């Protein structure tokens, strides 16, 4: 699967990919459009849902919400919550092809 953004945690390296299918699944799970969800980053539940589907489409197909939250904790433990948010922003810009953003977010393959 092409695309994606690499996240480094204490225990592992992860890949999020917010493809069109991931965006559609996020909309189904949250009951609102991806664009409405982007305005709701004050909600941990919204962030965890977006990360869950991003991680699933990044190669961890069987991941549940609790496991996604644990991965988020792992990434925050190595870096910060700000880093996690910046990586999500990078991936959303890549996936949505926002002007002015490069398409170089793919790094080494995440596990």
N, C-alpha and C positions, 0 to 999 in steps of 0.2 A: 504494500500500500504506500503510495507516494505521499510526501508531505509529512508534517508533524514538527513538534518542538520538543527538545530534550530537556528533562528536569533532572537535576542531580540531588539525590538524597544522601543521608548518612549510610543507609544500608544497601542502596541500589541506584541504578539510573533508570529513568522512566521516560516514556514517550507519550505525549498527548497529540491527538489528531482530531481536529474538529471539522471533519468532512461534512458534506451535504447530508449524508445519512446520519451522522452524529447530531447535526443541527436539528434534523427532523425528530430524532429520538428525544433530544432535550426539550423540544417544543411539546411533544406528547407527554413527557414526564412532568413538566412544569405547568402545562395547560395554558401557555402563552407563547407568543412568537419569540424567536431568539433575540430579536431587537428589543423587545420589552424586557427580556431577561437580562440583557446587558446593562440596563438601567437599575438593576436590582442587586448590585454587587455588595450591598450592605447586609445581605442575607447569606449566612454561612450555608444554609440549606441549598440555596440557589447555586452557590459556588461549588459545593460538593457534588451536586447533580451534574453541573457542567463538566467538572473534572472526571466524574465517573464515566460519562460517555466519551470524553476525550481520551481517557486511558483505555477504555474498551476498544475504541477504533485505533488506538495506538499499539494494539497487540495483546491486550489483557482482556480477552473476550468474556471471560467468566467472572469478572470483577463485580463485587456488590458494593453498595453504598458505604458500608462500614469499612471495607478494605480500602476503598478510595480515600476515605477520611484518614486512615492510617498512613497511606502514602503521602497525603498532604502534610500530615504531622512530621513524617520523615524528611520531607523536603524543607519544611519550615525549620526543623532542628538543625539542618546543615546550613541553611542560609537565613531566611526570614520570611515573614508573611508578605512583605513587599516584593521579594524575589518571586514568590509564587504568583502574585498578581501580575507582575511584569511578564512572566512567562505565558500566562493565560492571555494577556493583551497581545503579546507577540504572535501567539498561535491564532487568535481570532483575526488579527490583521492579515496573517498569511492566508488563512482559510477563506476570508471574505475578500481578499485582494484589495485591501484598502490602499488607495493611492499614496505614494511616498514610502511605502514599506517594502523592504526587499524580501525576496523569497529564499533567504539563506538561513532559515531557522532550523533546517535539518542538520543535525550533527551526527555523531556516531550513533549507530542503531541502539535504541533503548531496549531493555529486556522486557 
